[in-house]
Structures are given as structure tokens and as C-alpha cells.
Amino acid sequence: MNEHYPQKCWSQVQQGEALPPLHFPIDYARIILNAATTWDYFPGHHNPVYARAQGQPDIYASTIFFHGLIDRFVTDWGGPLTLVRRRRMRMVASAHPGDTLSVEGRIVRAYRETELGLVDLEITLSTARGLCVPASVCARLPLDQDECPSAPTTKTTTP
Amino acid sequence: MNSASPDTTDVGATVGSYLEARTWVGRRSEPRPVDTAVDESRCKYFAALCEDGNPAYWDAEWARHAFGAPLAPSGMLMSLMMPLPWKPDGRSAAPTMAIDVPLPGRTLINVETDCELFRPVHWGERLSLCEEMVDISPEKHTRLGRGHFVTTRLLLLDAAEQPVATITNVLYRYEAGGSDA
């Protein structure tokens, strides 16, 4: 077991378990950073005039940002050895500057596939206006503590 | 709702008919290399966007021990389809066939993704990608306007041409200023 970065094992998780919620504020700088880091310069992500002409109230976060936030939510809970194997999501509303995204989720299934320990999670991203992105994720966890490598150093930093 | 049409020169979507577009279904692009390697800077910048402190992206020594090399955040893989905004030869490919396919709608918004990740991607990897046109819906009316749902599938390949991920994407190509249906 890695003693420095907390890691969940598949044998420890339970169906129905809720993940710790995450609240993530969105401002103009975040959405511009979104465009810069993803190279997604579609004008709806940086040009308010264009976004309004599209029928949006303002610029909005991109698909790839939601991917990143969902995966962070899963690995924050599971630990750094957790690997996302499949992620499905729909964008039913947009996230704009001034919004706070609330990310919530729970385990709907924990199962083994040959020697892999897998969990299926249902996740929602919402703003004060309601549901923004429903998602489902299949993630792989170490089966048990024997699968967690020891830390190579004595660092005490935690994510 | 502002019914003015967006400036289409910003997007470069090809305008045409649905009948033309249907001939694209099943079309598959040739593999093209991603413009740059999956480098440390890009990976850390993306992790910073999401305030993701996962040591697989930040603690190279730990990540080498755990995975053989530091990882790219799994959430950033779709960004690898984005081309550099400018190149010396003046050519920059559209990021997706969903923009190149001729349709009446001159703007777009992404709707849905389904990503299968076969293995983690490491810093320094050079990937290539190819894309397939899966489906184009008949005309729909939404609160944003009239348009078509375009489904594409992106395949990311490693240097050995082995698949590392597929991303099935549904995008709405539309003309702004529609009904509230």
C-alpha cells in the first residue's frame, strides 16, 4: 500500500457508496484558461458576442473541461492508481462565469472482470439553475493492497 | 434570445445540404499525427485547469514507480484532436469532420461524449488520430435553433499504431435563432 498518497482498493468499496462532493467555481479566467489549456478556441468559449448569438447567455465551459473535472472527482475519491476506463456524459445545460459546479456521485456497481476490480459510478454536475451534465464512469481500482506499489520516497504531500 | 447569426468565419463550418452530408456517413479520415507530443507542460496546465492534484501528473518520481512514467490526465485526451491555430505552411486542419461536413447549420455546440480509455497515456508519447463519420440525424428543432446531430468517432493511436482511446462525440450543427421547442 502506498503510505503517502491515499488509495482505495476495490475490496474496500461498497455499492451505493457516495463520493465526497466537489464544488468548483467558474469565472471568466477559468473559461479562458479552459480554451488555452485544451487548445479549443471555438468562439463560444472566449467571445461573449458569439456565445450570445448562439443563444447562450455568455461564454461557456467546454466539453473537455467537464471530462477533466469528472475524472478529477473520481481520482480524488479513489486515489492516483484509479484509472478511468470509460466515461459517458451529456451536456444538458452550459456552465457560465459566475456559476459554481457541484459534482456529486455514487457507486452503482462494484464487480470483477477477470482480475480487474471495477466500479460503475453515476455522477452529476449541477449549477444553481439545475442539472448541467449527467455522466457515468467505469473506473478500475487496485483489487487489494497487494496491488498498490510502495512509495519510492518519503514524501508526505497528499493530493 | 439574440437571433443574429454568429460570424461563421470564426468557425469555418462548411455549408451545404443534408443530402450532401449523408454521403459522408461511413467516411473515415487518414490517420494524422497529433501536432505535438503529449508533453509535461500541456499535462500540468490541464491539471491546473481542473485543480487536479493527482500525483500521476505532478510527482514524476512516484508516477515512474507506479506507471512507468508520468501520465497525461485522462480528461485531456480529447484536446489532442485540436490543431495548432497556425502553422508556417498556413494550413491548420479542422479539429473534426463535424465541422467539415456540409450542413445548413453554421454554428455548433457539443452535446454528448462516450470515451473508452484502453490504457493511460504517458508524457512524451506521440499519438496519431483518425476519425469516422458515424451518423447525421435528420433536421431537428431545439431551443437553440434548427440543425442536425452529427456523430463522429475519434480513434487515438500510439506510435505502434495500437489504440489508446476512442471518443464517440455527438455535436449539434445548427442555425441560431430557433423555436423554443
Interface residues (C-beta under 8 A of the other chain):
Chain A: N2 H4 Y5 F24 R30 L33 N34 A36 T37 T38 W39 D40 Y41 F42 P43 G44 N47 Y50 R52 A53 Q54 G55 S62 T63 I64 F65 H67 G68 L69 I70 D71 R72 T75 D76 P80 L81 L83 V84 R85 R86 R87 R88 M89 R90 M91 P149 A151 P152 T153 K155 T157 P159
Chain B: M1 N2 A4 S5 P6 D7 D10 V11 R42 Y45 F46 A47 A48 L49 C50 E51 D52 G53 N54 P55 A56 D59 E61 W62 R64 H65 A66 P73 S74 G75 M76 L77 M78 S79 M82 P83 L84 P85 P95 T107 L108 I109 N110 V111 E112 T113 D114 C115 E116 L117 P120 R143 L144 G145 N169 A176 G177 G178
